[in-house]
Amino acid sequence: MSGVELFGFITASIVIIVVPGVDFALVTRQTIRHGRSAGFAVLGGLVVGALVHATLATAGVSALLVSSETLYTVLRIVGALYLLYLGASILWATRPRTADERVEEPASVGAGDAGRAGAPAPPAPSAPGDGDGDGDGDGMSAGERSVLRRSFVMGIASNLLNPKVILFYVAFVPQFVRPGDGAAARTAALAATFIGLAVVWWILYILLIHRLHNWLTRPGIQVAIERLTGVILVVLAIRLAVS
């Protein structure tokens, strides 16, 4: 690959990475609600999912999946249902409540870690080792560890169940790979480059959100962000289902 081709790949990759999508909504929501450790957990899931996609694409398995209309449709519908579940859970958790509902419900609801009774409340101040990533993790509660696990699973599931990610590795990356000996290695190198660029971007983004945490967790702003995230996920689910 020439320097011009590599520059074109990197430029296109950056554009693809920074354009908001499912990963953007999940990273933003989890970082604001649960701190940067949750954001990094989502990122970890996204990276694992990307590595799986890259491996399958390099081995040619993803091309077989895309060529099968039935398998591709099943993956698309399952992915859409998952996004719809996440979005609906968040919207349900942030719905307006009556006074009786606010009294009767526990402090946190179980719908996918979606929120609190009524509106989301600002997180408690972080202590060393809590789920905000400022300690070594030894002092994390069971609830905080559960949040990290769910965030990690969100990242993996949203990536693996997104057929558009498969298309990226099957249709976009090969455009920059010349056929012949070593094509698989070059494909793997480009996939690794893309993942590396994405990791750098998300680390910087998560740290920025963390710096703005006090402002973003004001009750009115946090409720608005939660509801916007839910709407975005539902819209993306519908688009994925009908695409």
C-alpha positions as CSV (number, residue, x, y, z in Angstrom):
1,M,0.0,0.0,0.0
2,S,1.3,3.4,-1.0
3,G,1.5,6.4,1.4
4,V,-1.4,8.0,-0.4
5,E,-3.6,4.9,0.0
6,L,-2.7,4.6,3.7
7,F,-3.5,8.3,4.2
8,G,-6.8,7.8,2.5
9,F,-7.6,4.8,4.7
10,I,-6.7,6.6,7.9
11,T,-8.7,9.7,6.9
12,A,-11.8,7.6,6.0
13,S,-11.4,5.6,9.2
14,I,-11.4,8.7,11.4
15,V,-14.6,9.9,9.7
16,I,-16.3,6.6,10.3
17,I,-15.1,6.5,13.9
18,V,-16.2,10.0,15.0
19,V,-19.7,9.8,13.3
20,P,-22.2,9.2,16.1
21,G,-23.8,5.8,16.2
22,V,-24.8,3.1,18.7
23,D,-21.3,3.0,20.2
24,F,-21.4,6.8,20.7
25,A,-24.8,6.6,22.5
26,L,-23.7,3.7,24.8
27,V,-20.3,5.2,25.7
28,T,-21.8,8.6,26.4
29,R,-24.7,7.2,28.5
30,Q,-22.6,4.8,30.6
31,T,-19.8,7.4,31.2
32,I,-22.2,10.1,32.3
33,R,-24.3,7.8,34.5
34,H,-21.7,5.5,36.0
35,G,-18.3,7.2,35.5
36,R,-15.4,6.7,33.3
37,S,-14.8,3.1,34.4
38,A,-18.1,2.2,32.9
39,G,-17.2,4.1,29.7
40,F,-13.9,2.2,29.5
41,A,-15.9,-1.1,30.1
42,V,-18.1,-0.3,27.1
43,L,-14.9,0.5,25.1
44,G,-13.4,-2.9,26.1
45,G,-16.5,-4.6,24.8
46,L,-16.4,-2.7,21.6
47,V,-12.7,-3.6,21.1
48,V,-13.4,-7.3,21.7
49,G,-16.3,-7.2,19.2
50,A,-14.1,-5.4,16.7
51,L,-11.3,-8.0,17.1
52,V,-13.8,-10.8,16.5
53,H,-15.1,-9.1,13.4
54,A,-11.6,-8.4,12.1
55,T,-10.6,-12.1,12.7
56,L,-13.6,-13.4,10.9
57,A,-13.2,-11.0,8.0
58,T,-9.5,-11.9,7.6
59,A,-10.5,-15.6,7.6
60,G,-13.2,-14.9,5.0
61,V,-16.0,-16.0,7.3
62,S,-17.7,-12.6,7.4
63,A,-18.0,-12.7,3.6
64,L,-19.8,-16.0,3.7
65,L,-22.2,-14.5,6.3
66,V,-22.9,-11.4,4.2
67,S,-23.5,-13.6,1.1
68,S,-26.2,-15.6,2.9
69,E,-29.4,-13.5,2.8
70,T,-31.0,-15.6,5.5
71,L,-28.2,-15.4,8.0
72,Y,-27.7,-11.7,7.3
73,T,-31.4,-11.0,7.9
74,V,-31.4,-12.9,11.1
75,L,-28.4,-11.0,12.4
76,R,-29.9,-7.7,11.4
77,I,-33.2,-8.4,13.2
78,V,-31.5,-9.7,16.3
79,G,-29.3,-6.6,16.4
80,A,-32.4,-4.4,15.9
81,L,-34.3,-6.1,18.7
82,Y,-31.3,-5.7,21.1
83,L,-31.0,-2.0,20.3
84,L,-34.8,-1.6,20.7
85,Y,-34.6,-3.3,24.1
86,L,-31.8,-1.0,25.3
87,G,-33.6,2.1,24.1
88,A,-37.0,1.2,25.4
89,S,-35.5,0.2,28.8
90,I,-33.9,3.6,29.2
91,L,-37.0,5.5,28.1
92,W,-39.2,3.4,30.5
93,A,-36.8,4.1,33.4
94,T,-36.9,7.9,32.8
95,R,-40.7,8.1,32.3
96,P,-42.6,10.6,34.4
97,R,-43.7,9.0,37.7
98,T,-46.5,9.6,40.1
99,A,-45.8,10.3,43.7
100,D,-46.9,6.8,44.7
101,E,-44.6,5.2,42.1
102,R,-41.6,7.1,43.4
103,V,-42.4,5.9,46.9
104,E,-43.1,2.3,46.1
105,E,-40.2,1.7,43.7
106,P,-36.7,0.8,45.0
107,A,-33.8,3.2,44.4
108,S,-32.7,1.5,41.2
109,V,-34.7,-0.5,38.7
110,G,-33.4,-3.6,37.1
111,A,-34.3,-2.9,33.4
112,G,-30.9,-3.2,32.0
113,D,-29.3,-0.8,34.5
114,A,-31.5,1.8,32.9
115,G,-32.1,4.3,35.7
116,R,-33.7,5.2,38.9
117,A,-37.3,5.7,40.0
118,G,-38.4,9.0,38.5
119,A,-35.3,10.7,37.1
120,P,-31.7,9.7,37.3
121,A,-29.9,11.1,40.3
122,P,-26.3,12.3,40.3
123,P,-23.8,9.6,41.3
124,A,-22.4,9.7,44.8
125,P,-19.0,11.2,45.2
126,S,-16.3,8.7,44.2
127,A,-14.1,7.0,46.7
128,P,-10.7,5.5,45.9
129,G,-11.1,2.2,44.1
130,D,-14.8,2.8,43.2
131,G,-16.4,2.3,39.8
132,D,-15.2,5.7,38.6
133,G,-11.8,4.3,37.8
134,D,-9.8,6.4,40.3
135,G,-8.6,3.4,42.4
136,D,-7.3,-0.1,41.9
137,G,-10.8,-1.6,42.0
138,D,-10.3,-3.5,45.3
139,G,-13.0,-1.4,47.0
140,M,-15.7,-1.8,44.3
141,S,-19.1,-2.9,45.5
142,A,-21.0,-5.8,44.0
143,G,-23.3,-3.2,42.3
144,E,-20.3,-1.4,40.8
145,R,-18.8,-4.6,39.4
146,S,-22.2,-5.5,38.0
147,V,-22.4,-2.1,36.2
148,L,-18.9,-2.7,34.7
149,R,-20.0,-6.2,33.5
150,R,-23.2,-4.9,32.0
151,S,-21.3,-2.1,30.3
152,F,-18.8,-4.6,28.9
153,V,-21.5,-6.8,27.6
154,M,-23.3,-3.8,26.0
155,G,-20.1,-3.0,24.1
156,I,-19.6,-6.6,22.8
157,A,-23.3,-7.2,21.9
158,S,-23.8,-3.9,20.1
159,N,-20.7,-4.5,18.0
160,L,-21.2,-8.2,17.2
161,L,-24.9,-7.8,16.4
162,N,-24.4,-4.8,14.1
163,P,-24.3,-6.1,10.5
164,K,-23.0,-2.7,9.3
165,V,-19.8,-3.4,11.2
166,I,-19.5,-6.7,9.3
167,L,-20.0,-4.8,6.0
168,F,-17.2,-2.4,7.0
169,Y,-14.7,-5.2,7.3
170,V,-16.0,-7.0,4.3
171,A,-16.6,-4.1,1.9
172,F,-14.5,-1.2,3.1
173,V,-11.2,-2.6,4.3
174,P,-10.6,-4.8,1.2
175,Q,-10.7,-1.7,-1.0
176,F,-7.3,-0.8,0.4
177,V,-5.8,-4.4,0.1
178,R,-4.2,-5.6,-3.1
179,P,-5.0,-9.2,-3.9
180,G,-2.3,-11.8,-3.9
181,D,0.2,-13.2,-1.4
182,G,0.0,-11.5,2.0
183,A,-3.5,-10.1,1.4
184,A,-4.7,-11.6,4.7
185,A,-1.8,-10.1,6.6
186,R,-2.5,-6.7,5.0
187,T,-6.2,-6.9,5.9
188,A,-5.3,-7.7,9.5
189,A,-2.9,-4.8,9.6
190,L,-5.5,-2.4,8.4
191,A,-8.1,-3.7,10.8
192,A,-5.6,-3.3,13.6
193,T,-4.9,0.3,12.5
194,F,-8.7,1.0,12.5
195,I,-9.2,-0.5,15.9
196,G,-6.1,1.5,17.3
197,L,-7.5,4.8,15.9
198,A,-10.9,4.0,17.5
199,V,-9.4,3.2,20.9
200,V,-7.5,6.5,20.9
201,W,-10.6,8.4,19.9
202,W,-12.8,6.8,22.6
203,I,-10.2,7.2,25.3
204,L,-10.0,10.9,24.6
205,Y,-13.8,11.2,24.4
206,I,-14.4,9.3,27.7
207,L,-11.9,11.5,29.5
208,L,-13.6,14.6,28.1
209,I,-17.0,13.5,29.2
210,H,-15.5,12.7,32.6
211,R,-14.1,16.2,32.9
212,L,-17.6,17.6,32.2
213,H,-19.2,15.1,34.6
214,N,-20.4,17.6,37.2
215,W,-22.2,19.6,34.6
216,L,-23.6,16.7,32.7
217,T,-25.0,15.0,35.8
218,R,-27.2,17.9,36.8
219,P,-30.7,16.4,37.1
220,G,-32.4,18.2,34.2
221,I,-29.4,17.7,31.9
222,Q,-29.0,14.0,32.8
223,V,-32.6,13.2,32.3
224,A,-32.5,14.9,28.9
225,I,-29.4,12.9,27.9
226,E,-30.9,9.6,29.1
227,R,-34.1,10.2,27.1
228,L,-32.1,11.3,24.0
229,T,-30.0,8.2,24.3
230,G,-33.1,6.0,24.4
231,V,-34.6,7.8,21.4
232,I,-31.4,7.4,19.4
233,L,-31.2,3.7,20.2
234,V,-34.8,3.1,19.2
235,V,-34.4,5.1,16.0
236,L,-31.2,3.2,15.1
237,A,-33.0,-0.1,15.9
238,I,-35.8,0.8,13.4
239,R,-33.4,1.9,10.8
240,L,-31.4,-1.3,11.2
241,A,-34.6,-3.4,11.0
242,V,-35.9,-1.8,7.8
243,S,-32.5,-1.4,6.0
